[in-house]
Structure formats: structure tokens, C-alpha cells
Amino acid sequence: MPEKELKMVMVVYYEAMDDEVMEVLGRCCMPYFTKLQGVFGKGELSGTRLGNDVWPGKNNLIYVACEDETAGKIINGVAELRKKRGKEGIKAFSWDLN
């Protein structure tokens, strides 16, 4: 039996969107993930977030190792959320694990 294609999906998003991102994972039936909270960075649309007075706000980051089909569902869910929330900041990336 051939091995299933596995992907790593990384979602970076503004911390205020946490509930919505977790809903996306829930709709994709993905109970397993690794979450890093309070990460800093600068996005083209979302701007700079360094958690200080000058650049307030923080991001969260989620890693999900999953089958190719589930990765596609997560990416699509994030794309929909991105359309809805716009400049607030969310982006998903994926790459092969095999």
C-alpha cells in the first residue's frame, strides 16, 4: 500500500483571530496541531507587530502535519477567512513532508 502524501501547513495570524482560526481547523476535522502564541513579525498588509507601544499586537502561529486533502481544506478555510478579515492579518503556507 503506497504512503499517503503528507503536508506541513503553517498558519500565521493576528492573535485576535484565534477563535476563528480554531474554527477553521475544527471544520477540517483536524484535532492535532502545534500552536505558538505571541510571535512577532511584519506583514505586507498587516503591518508590524512587536507587542510594544510603538508596534502593538502579536501574532500566533499554528503548525499542522496532515494529509494532502486536509491541507487543501485548511488552506481554503484560511483563504476565506483572509477575504473576510482583510488587513487584520492571516496567511497560510504549506510544504511537502515526504
N, C-alpha and C positions, 0 to 999 in steps of 0.2 A: 504494500500500500504506500503510495507516494506521500511525502511530508506535505503538510499544508503550508502555504505561504504565510509568513508572519511579518508584521509591520510593527514599527515603533511609531506611535503618534505622540507628538508634543504639542500641548495647547498652552499658550501664554495669554493671560488675560488680566484685566483690571480687577482687583480684589473685590470690588462691589458687585461684580457679576458672578460670584461664586455659586450662588444658588442656581442660577440659570445654566451654568456650565455643568453642574452636577445633574441637573435635569436632563441635559443632552446625553450624558453618559448613561443615565437610567433608562432613557428611551432606547438606547442602543444595547440594552441588557449587558452593560459592562460594569460588573461589581468590583473589578480589580484595577487598581491604579496606584501611582505614587504621586503625592502632592507636595510641592514645596511652596510655602507661604512666605510672603514678604520679600519677594525678589525685586531687584531694581533694574531699570533699563530705560531705553529711549526708543520710541517707535516713530515711524514716518508720520502716521496720522494721529497717534495717541499722545505724542509728546514725551517729555522726560518725567520719570517717576523715580525719585530717590528717597522718598519718605522723610523729607525735611521741610522747613518753612519755605524755602525757595522753590523746591520741586516736590510738592506734596504727593501723596498717594504711593501705593505699592502694587505690585503685580503678584499673581500666583502662577504656578507652572505645574502642569499635570503631564505625567508620562503614562502611556498605556501600551502594553505589548499585547497584540491581538492578531486575529486572523485578518486577512486582506479585506474580506467583506465587511467586517466590523469597523475596520479602519476607515473605509469609504463612508460608512454611516456617520461616524464621528466627524469626519472632515465636512460632510454635507451639513450636519447639525450645527457645526461651528460657523459655516458659511452663512446659514440662515440667521444665526444669532448676530453675526457681523453686520448683515444687512439691517437688522432691526436696531442694533445699538450704535452703529456707525463709528464715530471718532472715539467712543469710550475705550476701545482697545481690546481686540481679541484676534488671535491668529493661530492657525494650526499648521503643523509641518509633519511629514511622515517620511520614513525611510525603511528599506528592507532590513530584516534581521537575519535572513538566511544567507 
